[in-house]
Amino acid sequence: MTRMRASVSAFAHPRRGLVAAALAVLALTGCGSEVRGGGQRTEPDVRAGSTTSAARPTPEQAAFAAMLDRFAQPCPSPGGAAPGSAGEKRTGPEPVQSLAPGETPPAEPIEPGPLTGPAAELNAHDWCTSAHHEQRVIEALQSVPEPTPAKVRATLNSLGYIDAHIHGLQHDGKATRFYLDLRESGGRLCVAGLAAGEVTDANACVAAAEGPFTVTTEERL
């Protein structure tokens, strides 16, 4: 009888281990059900994931955003003051002031007047970034013969500007006017362009900070 108790006791310990393991599994299963039913969800929500996927930018939008970042890298950080108040100005040759025959240059340097138009409203970041966009747009459109709205759109697309940010394409005689929406990081930058062969031009303009694209300040080309 003593050996029999010993034998039963020898098999009892593994059985207790199996029972304890089974109880642990049941407890975990019960906790999982309670979490799913009680609102403290630890599993990923399929619906939330699908919504996030739908909100992700398209490859075209991602490429456009990367282009904006690339041209903004050498410029001041967004959110700065206007170029005049921050002592910032776009790089480029200083304007040469010509003198009339017999006229003598002023004894003291002429102080620049207060900034007006887009230069007074755009921050240093937007003002600096605009110069890069203006230059590449002008160079590309100067070589477009008979710049119709369709040709201008195609040229701007080839530079990386997507349709959602091209506005106001309008044929004006032998030229085409347009706007580029370049707002980012709370900025208000836009570019007003005139595709007209060798006299193609583009200038910075100011758009509403939020909402649909609307130009608030521009210098007519």
Solvent accessible surface area in square Angstrom, and as a share of the most:
residue,aa,sasa,rsa
1,M,156,0.70
2,T,106,0.62
3,R,208,0.76
4,M,119,0.53
5,R,161,0.59
6,A,60,0.47
7,S,53,0.34
8,V,97,0.56
9,S,55,0.36
10,A,66,0.51
11,F,151,0.63
12,A,24,0.18
13,H,115,0.51
14,P,80,0.50
15,R,172,0.63
16,R,144,0.53
17,G,41,0.39
18,L,131,0.65
19,V,77,0.44
20,A,58,0.45
21,A,56,0.43
22,A,52,0.40
23,L,108,0.54
24,A,52,0.40
25,V,92,0.53
26,L,120,0.60
27,A,57,0.45
28,L,129,0.64
29,T,81,0.47
30,G,40,0.38
31,C,73,0.44
32,G,25,0.24
33,S,58,0.37
34,E,126,0.56
35,V,42,0.24
36,R,113,0.41
37,G,72,0.69
38,G,59,0.56
39,G,65,0.63
40,Q,142,0.63
41,R,126,0.46
42,T,119,0.69
43,E,81,0.36
44,P,123,0.78
45,D,56,0.29
46,V,129,0.74
47,R,182,0.66
48,A,56,0.43
49,G,37,0.36
50,S,65,0.42
51,T,93,0.54
52,T,76,0.44
53,S,56,0.36
54,A,89,0.69
55,A,83,0.64
56,R,158,0.58
57,P,87,0.55
58,T,68,0.39
59,P,119,0.75
60,E,108,0.48
61,Q,82,0.36
62,A,48,0.37
63,A,64,0.50
64,F,9,0.04
65,A,50,0.38
66,A,54,0.42
67,M,7,0.03
68,L,12,0.06
69,D,81,0.42
70,R,128,0.47
71,F,37,0.16
72,A,14,0.11
73,Q,142,0.63
74,P,95,0.60
75,C,16,0.10
76,P,44,0.28
77,S,88,0.57
78,P,64,0.40
79,G,68,0.65
80,G,37,0.36
81,A,53,0.41
82,A,26,0.20
83,P,3,0.02
84,G,46,0.44
85,S,91,0.58
86,A,51,0.39
87,G,70,0.67
88,E,76,0.34
89,K,141,0.60
90,R,69,0.25
91,T,137,0.80
92,G,55,0.53
93,P,135,0.85
94,E,112,0.50
95,P,111,0.70
96,V,141,0.81
97,Q,134,0.60
98,S,106,0.69
99,L,85,0.42
100,A,58,0.45
101,P,140,0.88
102,G,83,0.80
103,E,97,0.44
104,T,108,0.63
105,P,92,0.58
106,P,78,0.49
107,A,110,0.85
108,E,134,0.60
109,P,118,0.74
110,I,118,0.60
111,E,140,0.63
112,P,119,0.75
113,G,55,0.53
114,P,128,0.80
115,L,80,0.40
116,T,101,0.59
117,G,26,0.25
118,P,3,0.02
119,A,12,0.10
120,A,44,0.34
121,E,76,0.34
122,L,2,0.01
123,N,27,0.14
124,A,5,0.04
125,H,6,0.03
126,D,3,0.02
127,W,41,0.14
128,C,32,0.19
129,T,3,0.02
130,S,0,0.00
131,A,32,0.25
132,H,63,0.28
133,H,0,0.00
134,E,17,0.08
135,Q,111,0.50
136,R,52,0.19
137,V,0,0.00
138,I,37,0.19
139,E,105,0.47
140,A,25,0.19
141,L,0,0.00
142,Q,77,0.34
143,S,91,0.59
144,V,20,0.12
145,P,98,0.62
146,E,137,0.61
147,P,6,0.04
148,T,47,0.27
149,P,41,0.26
150,A,76,0.59
151,K,83,0.35
152,V,0,0.00
153,R,85,0.31
154,A,61,0.48
155,T,23,0.13
156,L,0,0.00
157,N,61,0.31
158,S,91,0.59
159,L,36,0.18
160,G,29,0.28
161,Y,1,0.00
162,I,12,0.06
163,D,76,0.40
164,A,71,0.55
165,H,43,0.19
166,I,9,0.05
167,H,58,0.26
168,G,47,0.46
169,L,38,0.19
170,Q,118,0.52
171,H,95,0.43
172,D,64,0.33
173,G,62,0.60
174,K,186,0.79
175,A,11,0.09
176,T,0,0.00
177,R,44,0.16
178,F,2,0.01
179,Y,43,0.16
180,L,0,0.00
181,D,10,0.05
182,L,3,0.02
183,R,50,0.18
184,E,35,0.16
185,S,86,0.55
186,G,69,0.67
187,G,6,0.06
188,R,75,0.27
189,L,2,0.01
190,C,0,0.00
191,V,0,0.00
192,A,6,0.04
193,G,2,0.02
194,L,26,0.13
195,A,0,0.00
196,A,22,0.17
197,G,19,0.19
198,E,159,0.71
199,V,112,0.65
200,T,9,0.06
201,D,55,0.28
202,A,2,0.02
203,N,41,0.21
204,A,4,0.03
205,C,0,0.00
206,V,0,0.00
207,A,0,0.00
208,A,26,0.20
209,A,54,0.42
210,E,149,0.67
211,G,50,0.48
212,P,119,0.75
213,F,38,0.16
214,T,75,0.44
215,V,38,0.22
216,T,76,0.44
217,T,31,0.18
218,E,62,0.28
219,E,90,0.40
220,R,165,0.60
221,L,46,0.23
